[in-house]
Amino acid sequence: MNTRTLLPRLGALAATVALMSACSGGMTDDPAPAEGDQPASSQGQTTEEGAEASDGGMDMDPAANLVGAGCADYAEMVPDGAGSVEGMAQDPLSVAASNNPILTTLTAAVSGELNPDVNLVDTLDGDEFTVFAPVDDAFAAIPEADLNALAGDTEGLSSVLTYHVVPGQISPDEIAGTHTTVQGEDVEVTGSGDDLMVNGSTVICGGVTTQNATVYLVDTVLMPPSMADAS
């Protein structure tokens, strides 16, 4: 994506201008060009170089900060396309999650498919977040009767889903510690590198980026402590 300003072109352009000036009738008494005239080329150069620097910042590899033992398996399963690590980085959170083939249940839960009264798409796409995203196998581990009951409980489902979301984007090298979720209660991340855990659940692959979020795929649906105590 980086481009280079071809300085030799500017030198050639300057030489051409000088030659045309010499051939225009020998009007050597004309004053030198005003200061405001010459910066036009240098201003263009500055603009191009600024764009170049800006473009350079967008060159970061989306896979550079991935952590977790399952990242390689996921890359092998989805090597390219919208659901790949590189593809997810191009889209807002809800779109990126919908393109991920192992986040289908979570996508249904946050988009109103499980419960029409629980649609978090605009919220999730409207700010920067860190998301602990349970994969499909995590939902499959919940007894069907319990999952159906949760889907029908608007307040309970909203509470569980927002418990997986932390305001702001947190990179893998800073994620260890206690974080207050959008739901209001805390999650605790322990370990480091490929051995991160959230409330004792394993991070399968973390540091996955979208346009507005950093995602950690986890192997368990996290329950807010208040709901776990109540059950």
Buried (B, 14 or more C-beta within 10 A) or exposed (E): EEEEBEEEEBEEEEEEEEEEBEEEEEEEEEEEEEEEEEEEBEEEBEEBEEEBEEEEEEEEEBBEBBBBEBBEEBBEEBEEEBBBBBBBBBBBBBBBBBBBEBBBBBBBBBBEBBBEEBBBBEBBBEBBBBBBBBBBEBBEEBEEEEBEEBBEBEEBBBBBBBBBBBEEBBEBEEBBEEBEBBBEBBBEBBBEEBEBBBBEBBBBBBBBBBBBBBBBBBBBBBBBEEBEEEE
